[in-house]
């Protein structure tokens, strides 16, 4: 998270006249400006400009790579060359794989960095121009400008590779006077992948 904040303020009191009294205060927050006792045809101006800029940049890169390779083979079951064949059974061959991944990125806290920008700095401004002469021009102007730029770049990448092989062995009953039975065992693979990615901006 990158936060860049710029604050600027320009406070002026401009008077084009002979006799005058000027007062300015409140550079840190609220501004109060006073112009009094100016002559005829004078130009009197109290101006306060407040500018605030905040840039927030969040770059989130989440990457997951998972590779799973499984192979299951059951043995051969054979009953061969017996007068009276019995039975042969091959055992089961099993593989099981499970992957659970959870990733969370929360950028909500960055909002607190600029939440108070809109209200900060300007305060309650007051301007007063009194006792000016005839044909005078009197201007009181307050200007406040706030800019907030938020950029969120979220890159989520998931690559999951699953390779499975299951082979059942041979079951043979050969060359027996009385044949028995041959049973090949079970060959199985199980794969379970769960990926959860949560990004909050």
C-alpha positions, -999 to +999 in steps of 0.1 A: +000+000+000+014+034-010-001+066+003+010+100-009-005+131+006-001+167-004-014+197+015-013+233+003-027+265+016-026+301+003-041+328+024-040+364+013-054+398+021-052+422-008-059+459-004-054+487-028-061+518-007-044+545+014-052+538+051-060+503+062-059+477+089-055+441+080-057+410+102-051+373+093-051+343+115-056+306+115-031+292+090-033+257+106-071+253+104-100+277+102-090+311+087-102+345+098-095+376+077-104+412+084-099+444+064-112+477+078-108+514+074-100+517+037-105+547+016-127+555-014-123+536-046-104+508-027-101+472-038-104+449-008-101+411-010-098+384+016-090+350+001-082+316+015-074+286-008-070+251+006-059+222-015-054+186-004-045+156-026-042+120-015-031+091-037-036+055-025-022+026-045-027-010-036-008-037-056-019-073-046-003-103-063-015-137-052-002-168-070-007-205-064+009-234-082+000-269-073+012-301-090-001-335-080+010-368-096-005-401-085-001-437-097-018-468-083-013-503-095-027-536-080-007-568-084-015-598-106-036-627-093-028-660-109-038-696-104-016-717-127-006-754-131-025-769-103-044-802-101-070-784-080-067-747-082-074-726-053-081-689-052-058-659-056-067-623-047-046-592-052-049-564-026-062-529-033-039-500-042-052-465-034-038-430-035-055-399-020-045-363-022-061-333-007-051-296-009-069-267+009-055-232+003-070-200+017-055-166+011-069-132+022-058-097+015-075-068+031-068-032+020-098-017+038-075-001+063-061+022+036-094+040+035-087+054+070-057+072+055-079+094+035-113+092+052-108+125+069-094+143+039-127+160+029-133+176+062-097+182+072-080+216+069-107+239+058-124+245+092-149+273+096-136+303+077-147+339+083-139+371+064-148+406+073-144+438+053-157+469+071-156+507+069-146+510+034-150+541+014-174+549-014-170+531-047-150+503-031-148+468-043-149+442-015-143+405-021-143+376+004-135+343-011-129+309+004-119+280-019-113+244-008-104+216-031-098+179-023-086+152-047-086+115-038-072+090-062-075+053-053-059+026-075-063-011-067-044-036-088-054-072-080-037-101-097-049-136-088-033-166-105-040-203-099-023-231-117-034-266-107-020-297-124-034-332-115-020-363-132-035-397-121-029-432-132-047-464-119-038-498-132-055-531-122-033-562-123-040-594-143-063-621-130-054-655-146-066-691-141-045-712-164-036-749-169-054-763-139-072-797-137-098-780-116-097-743-119-100-720-089-105-682-089-083-652-094-094-617-084-074-586-091-075-558-064-089-524-068-067-495-081-080-460-074-068-424-071-086-395-054-077-359-056-094-329-040-083-293-044-100-263-028-087-228-034-102-197-018-088-162-025-104-131-009-094-096-017-111-066+000-103-031-012 
